[in-house]
């Protein structure tokens, strides 16, 4: 499993560099990836559909509010939309690990994974 995870991590790091123009914090990316558990190996759960508003709601409720402990506010959805926009409309495969990584970084919630 580790080899498969390592290959995915390389893909995620490339997306962070390529789509967001940031040098990935590999240690933090690893923690986010491990935190997603086996879902990263399932094609459907490994990605986020930016055009599915109910899926974006789930990201907000399950990740930002439940996992990161944030309070619900319009800023949460605005930030999700911003991350999706920067990721790019032309990118059909938006990896959940990358989306969660970027959201946690944006809200400075890396400590949740310590």
Secondary structure, 3 states (H helix, E strand, C coil): CHHHHHHHHHHHHHHHHHHHCCCCCHHHHHHHHHHCHHHHHCCCCCECCCCCHHHHHHHHHHHHHHHCCCCCCHHHHHHHHHHHHHHCCCCCCCEHHHHHHHHHHHCCCHHHHC
